[in-house]
Amino acid sequence: MALDAQLGPTFPKTPVTVLASLLAPIFLLFHIVGPLPADLGVKDGELNACRTSAHCARQTWESTHPEEDFNRLTSLVEESPRTVVVEQSALYLHAEASSAFFGFVDDLELFADLSQNQIQARSESRLGDSDLGVNAARLAELRSVLQY
């Protein structure tokens, strides 16, 4: 029996539907990672600035106890779904957060600046021109943990 007969007359047969049904499993199998950015890390006591706000967010939060706050944020990042800590020291964290459907990877950085009593946070998408506000929302969620 032909596949068309098995699916019946209600199954959409447009080229877009067929193409999407063929490509979706491929996208689910392979995460769309992109290259590791060269500008990660702390330089001169600062995380790098965002080149554009379209796919990057950076914030600095005042903290009376930056080490404690950094440790609390680190625990939250470690427990976050689809997030892997790539590098961590006493004052710096770099994690990769993947989107649920296509697996787009964002780089999340946290830095406890003890000399300024601050936490610096940066989240940037590796690919694309827009993150649809995902990175800013990620930082807002982390910031909410520090609200006293």
C-alpha positions as CSV (number, residue, x, y, z in Angstrom):
1,M,0.0,0.0,0.0
2,A,1.3,3.4,-1.0
3,L,2.3,5.9,1.8
4,D,-0.2,8.4,0.4
5,A,-3.0,6.0,0.9
6,Q,-1.8,5.1,4.4
7,L,-1.6,8.8,5.5
8,G,-5.0,9.7,4.0
9,P,-6.3,12.8,2.4
10,T,-5.9,15.1,5.4
11,F,-2.1,14.8,5.6
12,P,-0.5,18.0,4.3
13,K,1.6,17.4,1.2
14,T,3.2,20.8,0.6
15,P,6.9,20.9,-0.2
16,V,7.6,22.9,3.0
17,T,5.9,20.3,5.2
18,V,7.8,17.5,3.5
19,L,11.1,19.3,3.8
20,A,10.5,20.2,7.5
21,S,9.6,16.6,8.3
22,L,12.8,15.4,6.7
23,L,15.1,18.0,8.3
24,A,13.6,18.2,11.8
25,P,15.1,14.8,12.9
26,I,18.5,15.9,11.6
27,F,18.4,19.1,13.6
28,L,17.4,17.2,16.7
29,L,20.3,14.8,16.3
30,F,23.0,17.5,15.8
31,H,23.3,20.5,18.1
32,I,24.0,23.7,16.3
33,V,27.1,24.7,18.3
34,G,29.2,27.2,16.4
35,P,32.8,28.0,17.2
36,L,34.0,28.8,20.8
37,P,34.4,32.6,21.1
38,A,38.0,33.8,21.4
39,D,37.0,36.7,23.7
40,L,35.9,34.7,26.7
41,G,37.4,35.3,30.2
42,V,38.4,38.1,32.4
43,K,40.8,40.7,31.0
44,D,42.0,43.6,33.1
45,G,39.4,42.8,35.8
46,E,36.4,42.8,33.4
47,L,34.4,40.5,31.3
48,N,34.3,41.6,27.7
49,A,31.6,44.1,26.6
50,C,29.0,42.9,24.1
51,R,29.6,43.9,20.5
52,T,25.8,44.1,20.0
53,S,22.8,43.8,22.2
54,A,21.0,41.8,19.6
55,H,22.5,38.5,20.7
56,C,24.4,39.4,23.9
57,A,23.6,40.7,27.3
58,R,26.1,41.9,30.0
59,Q,25.3,43.2,33.4
60,T,27.1,44.2,36.6
61,W,25.5,43.7,40.0
62,E,26.5,45.3,43.2
63,S,27.2,42.7,46.0
64,T,28.1,43.1,49.6
65,H,29.3,39.4,49.6
66,P,30.6,38.7,46.0
67,E,32.1,35.3,46.8
68,E,28.9,34.1,48.5
69,D,26.8,35.4,45.7
70,F,29.1,33.9,43.1
71,N,28.8,30.5,44.8
72,R,25.0,30.8,44.9
73,L,24.9,31.7,41.2
74,T,27.3,28.9,40.4
75,S,25.0,26.3,42.1
76,L,22.1,27.6,40.1
77,V,24.0,27.4,36.8
78,E,25.1,23.8,37.6
79,E,21.5,22.8,38.2
80,S,20.1,24.5,35.1
81,P,18.8,22.2,32.4
82,R,20.9,21.9,29.2
83,T,23.8,23.8,30.8
84,V,27.3,22.5,31.2
85,V,30.1,24.2,33.2
86,V,33.1,24.3,30.9
87,E,35.5,26.2,33.1
88,Q,35.4,27.3,36.8
89,S,37.7,28.9,39.3
90,A,37.1,30.5,42.6
91,L,36.0,33.7,41.0
92,Y,35.1,32.9,37.3
93,L,32.7,30.5,35.6
94,H,32.1,29.8,31.9
95,A,29.1,27.6,31.0
96,E,27.5,26.5,27.8
97,A,23.7,26.7,27.7
98,S,21.8,24.9,24.9
99,S,18.4,25.7,23.6
100,A,15.8,23.0,24.0
101,F,14.8,22.4,20.4
102,F,17.7,23.1,18.1
103,G,20.5,23.0,20.6
104,F,21.8,26.5,19.8
105,V,24.7,27.2,22.3
106,D,25.1,30.3,24.3
107,D,28.1,31.2,26.4
108,L,27.4,32.3,30.0
109,E,30.2,33.9,32.1
110,L,30.2,35.0,35.7
111,F,33.0,36.9,37.5
112,A,33.1,37.8,41.1
113,D,35.0,41.1,41.3
114,L,36.1,41.3,44.9
115,S,37.8,44.6,44.6
116,Q,34.7,46.4,43.4
117,N,32.1,44.3,45.4
118,Q,30.4,43.3,42.1
119,I,29.3,40.3,40.1
120,Q,29.8,40.6,36.4
121,A,27.6,38.5,34.1
122,R,27.6,38.0,30.4
123,S,25.6,35.7,28.1
124,E,26.1,35.6,24.3
125,S,24.7,33.5,21.5
126,R,27.4,31.9,19.4
127,L,25.3,31.9,16.2
128,G,22.7,34.2,14.7
129,D,21.9,37.9,14.6
130,S,19.2,37.8,17.3
131,D,18.6,35.8,20.4
132,L,15.0,36.9,20.9
133,G,15.8,38.1,24.4
134,V,17.0,34.8,25.7
135,N,20.4,36.0,27.0
136,A,18.9,39.0,28.8
137,A,16.2,36.8,30.3
138,R,18.9,34.3,31.5
139,L,20.7,37.1,33.3
140,A,17.5,38.5,34.8
141,E,16.8,35.0,36.2
142,L,20.2,34.8,37.7
143,R,19.9,38.4,39.1
144,S,16.6,37.5,40.8
145,V,18.5,35.0,43.0
146,L,20.6,37.9,44.4
147,Q,17.6,40.0,45.4
148,Y,17.6,40.3,49.2
